[in-house]
Amino acid sequence: MKVCIYGAGAIGGWIGVKLARAGCDLTVVARGATLEALRTHGLRLQQGEQTLAAPAHASADPAALGVQDLVVIAVKAPAMAQVAQSIRPLLGPDTMVLTAMNGVPWWFFQGFGGAYQGKRLQAVDPDGAIAEAVPARHILGCVVHASCALREPGFVQHHFGNKLIVGEPSGEKTLRIRQLAALLEQAGFETEVSDQIQKDAWYKLWGNMTVNPVSAMTGATTDLILNDDLVRGFISAVMLEAREIGGRIGIPIEQMPEDRHQVTRKLGAFKTSMLQDVEAGKPVEIDALVTVVRELGQLTGVPTPSTDVLLGLARLHARVHGLY
């Protein structure tokens, strides 16, 4: 299978190495230092005591890589508009596009059914350019439950977690999603095919839409955030707003915020991806994690005063640091 990784950061690199070692013909769209590192060393992954390497044909120009069977988009949400401008040479009639991204994706209401079927979310695709560049028939959703970080360009450190949840936006158990799941299992991932991938994306968002921006503003690891009663109380208030929104769009969450906090505590003291981006001077994913929740609140008639405070502070902090 011809597989292209678009975004060879921590998650993209982790997925890419494992797919290449499972026999896929791997290519990577990369630029700058990452492109040079891939051409020199290939894609590398530190997993426990093992250092795994995989050759990868890398180019800054997707047209040089040609049509793929599978394109894994593993960029941060702020980069997606630029990806949309250049992805077309990778797409043939049957190319699968797997979006391994945080937050609410631009295709969230595609195949969803219900009152909001086909609704475009301004926060993540303001002019519809992404949806136009990546037609809905290509899209498969992926929710990543793993923690990885870049040691250096093209060299990923895997910390914990090994789960990928994949699914058709429609929830159908199509032949292609079952074949993709089998490939991911073969590559060594714990893989689950979802009945409603939007629910899995929303549930992950429910935990990280708060801890991520709070960590980005404060520099605190997750344990310190949850150990502060006032901060944890504020986070819980935001989560209750998102929980109400989820119920109105057809994604009820049975848990309460404290239940989710206990899950996060078990992961120990770690830096969120957004804090890692701040420290690296990279744009932060505020719109796909927080702005979009405010938009969904307006869409469903749910007041979001706590979410609004979080968004305002996180956005201001990011603007001051040139990251938004």
ABEGO torsion letter per residue (X at the ends): XBBBBBGBBAAAAAAAAAAAAAGBBBBBBBBEAAAAAAAAAEBBBBBEABBBBBBBBBBABAAAAEBBABBBBABBAAAAAAAAAAAAAABBAABBBBBBBBEBBAAAABGAEEAABGBBBAAABAAGAAAAABBAAABBBBBBBBBBBBABBGBBBBABEABBBBBBAAGBBBAAAAAAAAAAAAAGBBBBBBABAAAAAAAAAAAAAAAAAAAAAAGBBAAAAAABAAAAAAAAAAAAAAAAAAAAAGBBBABBAAAAAAAAAAAEBBBBAAAAAAAAGBBBAAAAAAAAAAAAAAAAGBBBAAAAAAAAAAAAAAAAAGAX
